[in-house]
């Protein structure tokens, strides 16, 4: 037997504490009675009280308290297997891992910030499936749609510009790669989230966004960077900064956020453009919007869970309370105090007393 809430078992300490309180209260009662008069006289006067009945009542109270605590702790044993339908959205994130995403106009860098937001997104999804496309000068599906968020996060953390050797930023190709990652047979809404700085002069991303919209895919774009731009760091194989990227004329390359392109892509994809903010508010806005979209059955899976047995303990507790309530506390229904009985008892205790 195991317990769903084992921390509540510490409440069992209340049972011996209750017992100590009963012992203390009983001793105090006896001490008080001893002060009132002769003990044998008092016992004779109270002989209608069923002390055994009271002891049994206390026993059932102890049982009820113990069973209630065990029931609250959630006892469980045995297992049951049942089919569970998983409902949600199909969400694919297209992450730009080009060298320009190493720029540090957003701390710690555009890429690291985007990776943190993807992980935060996964932690807030509720049953939705998520996939990941990486792109720079080429694109590929890093992992397909899955609800295994823990494994998915490990792939996100390891994403790096070294994953794709070809330089560039092919947002259009990334959109088409993501389109192939969705399951068209499912009725759930398909959502593509593109995280990039928006620089693409090669693959006509607007045409690709329109193709996605025609396929029922909603596109959201999140822009990382600033319009002013930032130099692109150049690291060696050991991860050490050796300078900044330069163009053919030896000038330092400044990478700027292309908001206009990202807005156009989002509009073509029936979605919305959200600039990355320092406090991450764009992610909350995104979650608010996609939470309103149509969710449908994604897959069925079998879950094996332990069977809750708290009902048995609760039933025993209630039965113990009912039994305790009906245990008689008196030996008879006659009044406890009677003048004739008092006189007879006093004669037995004080034989020298002479009555008329």
C-alpha positions as CSV (number, residue, x, y, z in Angstrom):
1,X,0.0,0.0,0.0
2,X,1.2,3.5,-0.9
3,X,-0.2,6.9,-0.1
4,X,-0.9,9.8,-2.6
5,X,-0.2,12.4,0.2
6,X,2.3,10.7,2.5
7,X,3.1,14.0,4.2
8,X,-0.3,13.9,5.9
9,X,0.7,10.8,7.8
10,X,2.5,13.0,10.2
11,X,-1.0,13.9,11.5
12,X,-1.0,10.4,13.1
13,X,1.0,12.0,15.9
14,X,-2.3,13.5,17.0
15,X,-3.6,10.1,18.0
16,X,-1.1,9.5,20.9
17,X,-1.5,13.2,21.8
18,X,-5.2,12.7,22.0
19,X,-4.6,9.7,24.2
20,X,-2.3,11.7,26.6
21,X,-5.0,14.4,26.8
22,X,-7.6,11.8,27.8
23,X,-5.3,10.3,30.5
24,X,-4.6,13.8,31.8
25,X,-8.3,14.8,31.8
26,X,-9.2,11.6,33.6
27,X,-6.6,12.2,36.3
28,X,-7.7,15.7,36.8
29,X,-11.3,14.6,37.1
30,X,-10.4,12.1,39.8
31,X,-8.3,14.7,41.7
32,X,-11.3,17.1,41.6
33,X,-13.7,14.4,42.9
34,X,-11.3,13.6,45.7
35,X,-11.5,17.2,46.9
36,X,-15.3,17.1,46.9
37,X,-15.7,14.4,49.6
38,X,-15.2,10.7,50.5
39,X,-14.2,8.8,47.4
40,X,-16.3,5.7,48.3
41,X,-19.4,7.8,48.8
42,X,-18.9,9.5,45.4
43,X,-18.4,6.2,43.7
44,X,-21.6,4.9,45.2
45,X,-23.5,8.0,44.1
46,X,-22.2,7.7,40.6
47,X,-22.7,4.0,40.1
48,X,-25.2,4.6,37.3
49,X,-22.4,5.9,35.1
50,X,-21.1,3.2,32.8
51,X,-17.3,3.6,32.9
52,X,-16.9,0.7,30.5
53,X,-19.2,2.4,28.1
54,X,-17.0,5.5,28.2
55,X,-13.9,3.5,27.6
56,X,-15.4,1.8,24.6
57,X,-16.5,5.2,23.3
58,X,-13.0,6.6,23.6
59,X,-11.7,3.5,21.8
60,X,-14.0,4.1,18.8
61,X,-13.0,7.8,18.8
62,X,-9.4,6.8,18.5
63,X,-10.3,4.4,15.6
64,X,-12.3,7.1,13.8
65,X,-9.5,9.7,14.2
66,X,-6.9,7.2,12.9
67,X,-9.0,6.2,9.9
68,X,-9.8,9.8,9.0
69,X,-6.1,10.6,8.9
70,X,-5.3,7.6,6.8
71,X,-8.1,8.4,4.4
72,X,-6.8,12.0,4.0
73,X,-3.4,10.6,3.1
74,X,-4.9,8.9,0.1
75,X,-4.2,5.1,0.5
76,X,-3.9,3.3,-2.8
77,X,-3.2,-0.2,-3.9
78,X,-3.8,-2.2,-7.1
79,X,-3.7,-0.7,-10.6
80,X,-6.1,0.1,-13.4
81,X,-5.4,0.8,-17.0
82,X,-7.7,3.2,-19.0
83,X,-7.6,4.9,-22.4
84,X,-7.1,8.7,-22.2
85,X,-7.8,11.0,-25.2
86,X,-5.2,13.7,-25.5
87,X,-6.6,17.0,-26.8
88,X,-4.7,20.1,-27.8
89,X,-3.0,22.0,-30.6
90,X,-0.3,21.1,-33.0
91,X,2.5,23.7,-32.4
92,X,5.8,23.8,-34.3
93,X,8.5,26.3,-33.4
94,X,10.9,27.4,-36.1
95,X,14.1,28.6,-34.4
96,X,16.7,30.7,-36.3
97,X,20.2,29.4,-35.4
98,X,22.1,31.6,-37.8
99,X,25.2,33.5,-36.7
100,X,23.2,36.7,-36.5
101,X,21.2,35.3,-33.6
102,X,24.4,35.4,-31.5
103,X,24.1,39.2,-31.4
104,X,23.8,40.5,-27.8
105,X,21.4,43.4,-28.2
106,X,19.0,41.1,-26.3
107,X,20.6,39.5,-23.3
108,X,22.2,37.0,-22.9
109,X,21.9,36.8,-26.7
110,X,19.2,36.6,-29.3
111,X,19.5,32.8,-29.6
112,X,19.8,32.1,-25.9
113,X,16.8,34.3,-25.2
114,X,14.8,32.5,-27.8
115,X,15.7,29.1,-26.4
116,X,14.7,30.2,-22.9
117,X,11.3,31.3,-24.3
118,X,10.7,28.0,-26.1
119,X,11.4,26.2,-22.8
120,X,9.1,28.5,-21.0
121,X,6.4,27.9,-23.7
122,X,6.7,24.2,-23.2
123,X,6.3,24.5,-19.5
124,X,3.0,26.3,-20.0
125,X,1.5,24.1,-22.7
126,X,-1.3,21.8,-21.5
127,X,-1.6,18.7,-23.6
128,X,-0.6,20.4,-26.9
129,X,2.0,18.7,-29.1
130,X,5.1,20.6,-30.0
131,X,7.8,20.1,-32.7
132,X,11.0,22.0,-33.5
133,X,12.5,23.2,-36.9
134,X,16.0,24.6,-36.9
135,X,17.1,26.9,-39.7
136,X,19.8,29.2,-40.9
137,X,21.1,28.7,-44.5
138,X,19.1,25.4,-44.6
139,X,16.3,24.0,-42.5
140,X,15.4,20.6,-41.0
141,X,12.9,19.1,-38.5
142,X,14.9,18.7,-35.2
143,X,12.1,16.6,-33.6
144,X,8.5,15.9,-34.7
145,X,5.3,16.7,-32.8
146,X,5.5,15.3,-29.3
147,X,4.0,15.8,-25.9
148,X,7.2,14.7,-24.2
149,X,8.2,18.1,-23.1
150,X,11.2,17.0,-21.0
151,X,13.0,15.4,-24.0
152,X,12.0,18.3,-26.2
153,X,13.6,20.8,-23.9
154,X,16.9,18.9,-24.0
155,X,16.9,19.3,-27.8
156,X,16.1,23.0,-27.5
157,X,18.9,23.6,-25.0
158,X,21.5,22.1,-27.3
159,X,20.4,24.1,-30.4
160,X,23.5,25.9,-31.8
161,X,24.6,27.7,-35.0
162,X,26.9,24.7,-35.5
163,X,23.9,22.5,-36.2
164,X,23.7,23.9,-39.7
165,X,27.0,24.6,-41.5
166,X,25.4,26.6,-44.4
167,X,25.3,30.4,-43.6
168,X,22.2,32.5,-44.2
169,X,18.6,32.8,-43.0
170,X,16.0,30.9,-45.0
171,X,12.7,31.7,-43.3
172,X,10.7,30.6,-46.4
173,X,12.3,27.1,-46.4
174,X,11.7,26.9,-42.6
175,X,8.0,27.5,-43.1
176,X,7.8,24.8,-45.8
177,X,9.7,22.3,-43.6
178,X,7.3,23.0,-40.7
179,X,4.3,22.5,-43.0
180,X,5.5,18.9,-43.6
181,X,5.7,18.4,-39.9
182,X,2.0,18.8,-39.2
183,X,-0.5,16.0,-39.3
184,X,-3.3,17.0,-41.8
185,X,-5.5,14.2,-40.7
186,X,-6.1,15.8,-37.3
187,X,-8.7,18.5,-36.8
188,X,-6.7,20.4,-34.2
189,X,-5.5,23.9,-35.1
190,X,-2.0,24.0,-36.5
191,X,0.3,26.8,-35.2
192,X,3.7,27.8,-36.4
193,X,5.8,30.1,-34.2
194,X,8.8,31.6,-35.9
195,X,11.6,33.0,-33.7
196,X,14.1,35.0,-35.6
197,X,15.7,38.4,-36.3
198,X,13.9,38.4,-39.6
199,X,16.8,38.8,-42.1
200,X,15.9,36.8,-45.2
201,X,16.7,37.9,-48.7
202,X,16.7,34.5,-50.4
203,X,13.5,32.3,-50.1
204,X,10.4,34.6,-50.4
205,X,9.0,34.0,-46.9
206,X,5.8,35.8,-47.8
207,X,4.9,33.3,-50.5
208,X,5.6,30.5,-48.1
209,X,3.5,32.1,-45.4
210,X,0.6,32.3,-47.8
211,X,1.0,28.6,-48.7
212,X,0.8,27.8,-45.0
213,X,-2.3,29.9,-44.5
214,X,-4.0,28.1,-47.4
215,X,-3.2,24.8,-45.5
216,X,-4.9,26.2,-42.4
217,X,-1.8,27.0,-40.5
218,X,-1.6,30.1,-38.3
219,X,1.8,31.8,-38.2
220,X,3.1,33.9,-35.3
221,X,6.4,35.6,-35.5
222,X,8.5,36.8,-32.6
223,X,11.3,39.2,-33.4
224,X,14.6,39.0,-31.5
225,X,16.9,42.0,-31.7
226,X,16.7,45.8,-32.0
227,X,16.2,48.0,-35.0
228,X,19.5,49.7,-34.1
229,X,21.3,46.3,-34.4
230,X,24.4,44.9,-32.9
231,X,27.7,43.4,-34.0
232,X,27.7,39.6,-34.6
233,X,30.3,37.9,-32.3
234,X,32.8,35.5,-33.8
235,X,33.8,32.6,-31.6
236,X,36.5,30.0,-32.1
237,X,36.1,26.2,-31.7
238,X,36.6,26.6,-27.9
239,X,33.8,29.1,-27.5
240,X,36.1,32.0,-27.0
241,X,35.3,35.4,-28.5
242,X,37.9,36.3,-31.1
243,X,36.2,39.3,-32.6
244,X,33.2,40.3,-34.7
245,X,31.9,39.2,-38.1
246,X,33.2,41.4,-40.9
247,X,32.0,41.9,-44.5
248,X,34.2,41.6,-47.6
249,X,35.5,45.2,-47.1
250,X,36.6,44.5,-43.5
251,X,33.7,46.4,-41.9
252,X,32.0,45.0,-38.8
253,X,28.7,43.4,-39.7
254,X,25.7,45.0,-37.9
255,X,22.7,42.7,-37.6
256,X,19.4,44.5,-37.3
257,X,15.9,43.3,-36.4
258,X,13.7,43.3,-39.6
259,X,10.3,43.9,-38.0
260,X,8.7,44.9,-41.3
261,X,9.3,41.4,-42.8
262,X,8.1,39.6,-39.7
263,X,4.9,41.7,-39.6
264,X,4.2,40.8,-43.2
265,X,4.9,37.1,-42.6
266,X,2.5,37.1,-39.6
267,X,-0.2,38.9,-41.6
268,X,0.1,36.5,-44.5
269,X,-0.2,33.6,-42.1
270,X,-3.3,35.1,-40.4
271,X,-1.4,35.5,-37.2
272,X,0.4,38.2,-35.3
273,X,3.9,39.7,-34.9
274,X,5.2,40.1,-31.4
275,X,8.6,41.8,-30.6
276,X,10.6,40.1,-27.8
277,X,10.4,42.2,-24.7
278,X,12.7,42.3,-21.7
279,X,10.0,40.9,-19.4
280,X,8.9,38.2,-21.8
281,X,5.4,39.6,-22.0
282,X,5.1,38.6,-25.7
283,X,5.0,34.9,-24.6
284,X,2.0,35.6,-22.3
285,X,0.3,37.4,-25.2
286,X,1.0,34.4,-27.5
287,X,-0.3,31.9,-25.0
288,X,-3.5,33.9,-24.5
289,X,-4.1,33.9,-28.2
290,X,-3.4,30.3,-29.0
291,X,-5.4,29.2,-26.0
292,X,-8.5,30.4,-27.8
293,X,-7.8,28.2,-30.9
294,X,-9.6,25.0,-31.6
295,X,-8.3,22.0,-29.8
296,X,-9.1,18.5,-30.9
297,X,-8.1,14.9,-30.2
298,X,-4.4,14.3,-31.0
299,X,-4.0,10.8,-29.9
300,X,-5.1,8.1,-27.4
301,X,-2.8,6.6,-24.9
302,X,-3.2,4.2,-22.1
303,X,-2.5,5.3,-18.5
304,X,-1.9,2.9,-15.6
305,X,-2.8,4.4,-12.3
306,X,-3.1,3.1,-8.8
307,X,-6.6,2.7,-7.4
308,X,-7.6,5.1,-4.6
309,X,-8.9,3.2,-1.5
310,X,-9.7,6.2,0.8
311,X,-13.4,5.3,0.7
312,X,-12.8,2.1,2.8
313,X,-11.0,4.1,5.5
314,X,-13.6,6.8,5.5
315,X,-16.4,4.2,5.8
316,X,-14.6,2.7,8.9
317,X,-14.2,6.1,10.4
318,X,-17.9,7.0,10.0
319,X,-18.9,3.6,11.3
320,X,-16.7,4.1,14.4
321,X,-18.3,7.5,15.0
322,X,-21.8,6.1,14.7
323,X,-21.0,3.2,17.1
324,X,-19.4,5.6,19.6
325,X,-22.6,7.7,19.5
326,X,-24.8,4.8,20.4
327,X,-22.7,3.3,23.2
328,X,-24.7,3.8,26.5
329,X,-23.1,6.0,29.1
330,X,-25.4,5.1,32.0
331,X,-26.3,1.8,33.6
332,X,-30.0,2.8,34.0
333,X,-32.3,5.6,33.3
334,X,-32.9,6.4,37.0
335,X,-31.7,9.7,38.3
336,X,-28.1,9.6,39.5
337,X,-28.9,11.3,42.8
338,X,-31.5,9.8,45.1
339,X,-32.0,10.9,48.8
340,X,-32.7,7.4,50.1
341,X,-29.7,6.0,48.2
342,X,-27.6,8.8,49.6
343,X,-28.5,7.9,53.2
344,X,-27.8,4.2,52.7
345,X,-24.5,5.0,51.2
346,X,-23.6,7.3,54.0
347,X,-24.4,4.6,56.6
348,X,-22.1,2.2,54.8
349,X,-19.2,4.7,54.8
350,X,-19.9,5.9,58.4
351,X,-21.4,3.0,60.4
352,X,-21.4,5.1,63.6
353,X,-24.1,7.3,62.1
354,X,-27.5,6.6,63.7
355,X,-30.7,7.5,62.0
356,X,-34.1,7.9,63.6
